[in-house]
Amino acid sequence: MGNLNDTITREFYFGAGKEVLEKARILRNSMTPSEKIFWQKIRKKRFMGIIFRRQHPISRFIVDFYCHEARLVIEIDGLIHSNPANLEYDENRTYELEGLGLKVIRFRNDEVRFNIKEILEILKKEVIERASTLKV
């Protein structure tokens, strides 16, 4: 990976600091079961031949998955995201991420576990739509 200071300047981190980069590295070792299922389908360019990153730092946030080519953030939400405080936090976070020119899509854990093919079809449409309108 090289020097941590070098990675901060990469465009796809959107200015994330050292602390966020380190926390993301730690979180990669504690993915939820649904995140693991999703990651197995998209890692190593398995999905549409494009790169996805997991537990990826963007600005002051760590997103579950990120595709820089399509500037697409994918969040896999558990039950905790349905309580009012977390809903408000997620809305504000999405607003900030979209302010960076990113699109955020969310799937629930159960959707990933029981409807992964449908999730991948939705993702395919989003990637095609986003990648065709962006020049990365």
Residue frames relative to the residue before (quaternion, step in Angstrom):
aa qw qx qy qz dx dy dz
M 1.0000 0.0000 0.0000 0.0000 0.00 0.00 0.00
G 0.4184 -0.7155 0.4772 0.2920 3.58 1.05 -0.53
N 0.7588 -0.3655 0.3012 0.4471 3.48 -1.38 -0.25
L 0.5225 -0.6591 0.4473 0.3041 3.58 -0.84 0.99
N 0.6193 0.5508 -0.3449 0.4406 3.59 1.02 -0.72
D 0.6324 0.5412 -0.3299 0.4453 3.60 1.07 -0.71
T 0.6808 0.5186 -0.3055 0.4174 3.59 0.92 -0.83
I 0.5782 0.6153 -0.3772 0.3804 3.59 1.08 -0.63
T 0.6856 0.5051 -0.2886 0.4376 3.58 1.03 -0.71
R 0.4856 0.6648 -0.4467 0.3504 3.60 1.18 -0.19
E 0.5864 -0.6396 0.3854 0.3138 3.53 -0.92 1.01
F 0.7044 0.5001 -0.2892 0.4124 3.60 0.88 -0.88
Y 0.6006 0.5278 -0.3797 0.4654 3.60 1.26 0.14
F 0.2559 -0.8106 0.4939 0.1831 3.59 1.26 -0.23
G 0.7425 -0.4551 0.2206 0.4391 3.55 0.92 0.98
A 0.2813 0.7702 -0.5286 0.2199 3.61 1.14 0.40
G 0.4107 -0.7239 0.5090 0.2195 3.54 -1.04 0.86
K 0.7361 -0.4325 0.3056 0.4216 3.53 -1.35 0.22
E 0.6509 0.5354 -0.3253 0.4288 3.58 0.96 -0.87
V 0.6608 0.4962 -0.3027 0.4749 3.57 0.97 -0.86
L 0.6344 0.5295 -0.3282 0.4576 3.58 0.99 -0.80
E 0.6719 0.4906 -0.2960 0.4694 3.58 0.94 -0.84
K 0.6464 0.5108 -0.3243 0.4649 3.59 0.95 -0.82
A 0.6306 0.5295 -0.3320 0.4601 3.60 1.00 -0.78
R 0.6285 0.5365 -0.3342 0.4534 3.58 0.97 -0.83
I 0.6598 0.4980 -0.2975 0.4777 3.59 0.99 -0.85
L 0.6677 0.5201 -0.3049 0.4367 3.59 0.92 -0.89
R 0.5685 0.6051 -0.3870 0.4011 3.62 1.11 -0.52
N 0.6829 0.4767 -0.2781 0.4786 3.56 1.21 -0.47
S 0.7542 0.3363 -0.2039 0.5258 3.60 1.23 -0.02
M 0.1540 0.8111 -0.5447 0.1476 3.56 0.88 0.95
T 0.5164 -0.6204 0.4893 0.3301 3.57 -1.19 0.58
P 0.6680 -0.4894 0.3574 0.4319 3.62 -1.20 0.30
S 0.6583 0.5011 -0.3155 0.4649 3.61 0.96 -0.79
E 0.6316 0.5187 -0.3303 0.4722 3.58 1.01 -0.77
K 0.6388 0.5275 -0.3234 0.4573 3.59 1.02 -0.78
I 0.6258 0.5258 -0.3302 0.4720 3.59 1.00 -0.81
F 0.6800 0.4886 -0.2844 0.4670 3.55 0.83 -1.00
W 0.6526 0.5307 -0.3128 0.4413 3.59 0.89 -0.93
Q 0.6361 0.5378 -0.3338 0.4413 3.61 0.97 -0.79
K 0.6809 0.4936 -0.2843 0.4603 3.59 1.11 -0.62
I 0.7944 0.3389 -0.1606 0.4778 3.60 1.05 -0.66
R 0.5454 0.6565 -0.3988 0.3355 3.61 1.16 -0.35
K 0.8420 0.2082 -0.1632 0.4702 3.53 -1.34 0.41
K 0.6411 -0.5698 0.3045 0.4143 3.55 0.98 0.93
R 0.2943 0.7798 -0.5023 0.2303 3.62 1.14 0.55
F 0.7311 0.3721 -0.2097 0.5321 3.55 1.13 -0.62
M 0.8583 -0.1113 0.0201 0.5005 3.55 -0.54 1.24
G 0.5559 -0.6462 0.3790 0.3602 3.60 1.21 0.33
I 0.5860 0.5799 -0.3705 0.4278 3.58 1.21 0.40
I 0.5116 -0.6613 0.4723 0.2791 3.51 -1.25 0.54
F 0.0649 -0.7367 0.6724 0.0310 3.51 -1.06 0.94
R 0.2282 -0.7415 0.6160 0.1367 3.53 -1.17 0.66
R 0.2622 -0.7659 0.5656 0.1570 3.57 -1.06 0.71
Q 0.8256 0.0671 -0.1078 0.5498 3.53 -1.16 0.74
H 0.2093 0.8351 -0.4661 0.2036 3.49 0.83 1.13
P 0.3953 -0.7225 0.5178 0.2316 3.61 -0.84 0.98
I 0.0661 0.7462 -0.6599 0.0577 3.53 -0.99 0.94
S 0.8174 -0.0793 -0.0055 0.5706 3.54 -0.52 1.22
R 0.7852 -0.2694 0.2043 0.5188 3.61 -0.61 -1.07
F 0.6245 0.5514 -0.3152 0.4545 3.56 1.34 0.06
I 0.2175 -0.6959 0.6528 0.2058 3.51 -1.39 0.18
V 0.1773 -0.7935 0.5773 0.0754 3.55 -0.61 1.16
D 0.6145 -0.5729 0.3861 0.3810 3.57 -1.12 0.61
F 0.7923 -0.0755 0.0928 0.5982 3.58 0.83 -1.04
Y 0.0525 -0.8043 0.5919 0.0021 3.54 -1.12 0.69
C 0.1200 -0.7466 0.6519 0.0574 3.53 -1.08 0.90
H 0.3012 -0.7892 0.5091 0.1652 3.56 -0.33 1.26
E 0.5912 0.5955 -0.3665 0.4019 3.59 1.01 -0.75
A 0.7695 0.2899 -0.1509 0.5486 3.57 1.02 -0.83
R 0.3239 -0.7547 0.4957 0.2824 3.58 1.31 -0.10
L 0.4074 0.7165 -0.4290 0.3695 3.49 0.98 1.06
V 0.1822 -0.7580 0.6224 0.0699 3.54 -0.89 1.09
I 0.0999 -0.7754 0.6219 0.0450 3.57 -0.95 0.93
E 0.0966 -0.7872 0.6088 0.0193 3.54 -0.79 1.09
I 0.1833 -0.7433 0.6361 0.0970 3.55 -1.03 0.90
D 0.1363 -0.8537 0.5024 0.0141 3.55 -0.31 1.31
G 0.2846 -0.7289 0.6034 0.1537 3.51 -1.08 0.90
L 0.7724 -0.3700 0.2546 0.4490 3.55 -1.31 -0.07
I 0.5833 0.6089 -0.3760 0.3842 3.58 1.04 -0.68
H 0.6380 0.5527 -0.3232 0.4277 3.58 1.13 -0.58
S 0.6295 0.5497 -0.3421 0.4297 3.60 1.24 -0.15
N 0.5635 0.5761 -0.4255 0.4117 3.63 1.15 -0.10
P 0.6702 -0.5697 0.3033 0.3665 3.59 -1.05 0.78
A 0.6544 0.5098 -0.3325 0.4487 3.62 0.90 -0.80
N 0.6892 0.4651 -0.2822 0.4786 3.58 0.95 -0.85
L 0.5922 0.5599 -0.3678 0.4478 3.60 1.07 -0.63
E 0.6638 0.4962 -0.2965 0.4747 3.56 0.94 -0.91
Y 0.6416 0.5193 -0.3205 0.4647 3.58 0.95 -0.87
D 0.6662 0.5091 -0.2978 0.4564 3.59 0.92 -0.94
E 0.6358 0.5251 -0.3261 0.4622 3.59 1.02 -0.79
N 0.6719 0.4875 -0.2923 0.4748 3.58 0.93 -0.90
R 0.6356 0.5276 -0.3116 0.4697 3.57 1.03 -0.83
T 0.6447 0.5104 -0.3114 0.4763 3.57 0.94 -0.89
Y 0.6314 0.5384 -0.3267 0.4525 3.58 0.96 -0.87
E 0.6784 0.4841 -0.2908 0.4700 3.59 0.91 -0.91
L 0.6612 0.5004 -0.3095 0.4654 3.59 0.93 -0.85
E 0.6590 0.4927 -0.3094 0.4768 3.58 0.98 -0.80
G 0.5860 0.5722 -0.3553 0.4505 3.57 1.20 -0.49
L 0.6486 0.4842 -0.3013 0.5041 3.58 1.29 -0.35
G 0.5893 -0.5917 0.3608 0.4153 3.57 1.30 0.07
L 0.5304 0.6254 -0.4029 0.4065 3.58 1.26 0.34
K 0.2904 -0.7022 0.6103 0.2239 3.54 -1.26 0.37
V 0.1825 -0.7773 0.5958 0.0867 3.56 -0.95 0.90
I 0.0024 -0.7656 0.6433 0.0056 3.55 -0.92 0.96
R 0.2064 -0.7946 0.5671 0.0669 3.52 -1.06 0.85
F 0.0612 -0.7525 0.6548 0.0349 3.49 -1.17 0.77
R 0.4279 -0.6805 0.5281 0.2737 3.55 -1.13 0.64
N 0.6721 -0.4998 0.3668 0.4050 3.56 -1.20 0.53
D 0.6780 0.5041 -0.2958 0.4457 3.58 0.84 -0.97
E 0.6117 0.5451 -0.3513 0.4530 3.58 1.03 -0.71
V 0.6695 0.4905 -0.2984 0.4713 3.57 0.92 -0.87
R 0.6880 0.4970 -0.2900 0.4422 3.58 0.86 -0.93
F 0.8241 0.2932 -0.1226 0.4688 3.58 0.84 -0.94
N 0.7890 0.2386 -0.1279 0.5516 3.61 1.22 -0.31
I 0.1029 0.8491 -0.5147 0.0592 3.58 0.98 0.77
K 0.6243 0.5403 -0.3575 0.4366 3.64 0.98 -0.69
E 0.6523 0.5010 -0.3046 0.4804 3.58 0.99 -0.82
I 0.6229 0.5366 -0.3279 0.4652 3.58 1.02 -0.83
L 0.6811 0.4900 -0.2888 0.4611 3.59 0.90 -0.89
E 0.6155 0.5247 -0.3471 0.4748 3.61 1.10 -0.58
I 0.6318 0.5103 -0.3213 0.4870 3.58 1.00 -0.82
L 0.6583 0.5131 -0.2994 0.4624 3.56 0.91 -0.93
K 0.6310 0.5414 -0.3314 0.4460 3.59 0.94 -0.83
K 0.6611 0.5037 -0.3002 0.4680 3.58 0.92 -0.92
E 0.6554 0.5123 -0.3075 0.4620 3.58 0.96 -0.87
V 0.6620 0.5057 -0.3105 0.4579 3.58 0.89 -0.93
I 0.6594 0.5019 -0.3152 0.4625 3.59 0.88 -0.90
E 0.6660 0.5058 -0.3006 0.4586 3.57 0.89 -0.93
R 0.7093 0.4615 -0.2657 0.4619 3.59 0.83 -0.98
A 0.6851 0.4960 -0.2961 0.4437 3.58 0.84 -0.95
S 0.6585 0.5192 -0.3214 0.4398 3.59 1.04 -0.66
T 0.7241 0.4197 -0.2464 0.4887 3.60 1.16 -0.46
L 0.7036 0.4356 -0.2516 0.5020 3.58 1.28 -0.21
K 0.1995 -0.7210 0.6465 0.1499 3.52 -1.22 0.54
V 0.0727 -0.8187 0.5695 0.0025 3.58 -0.33 1.24
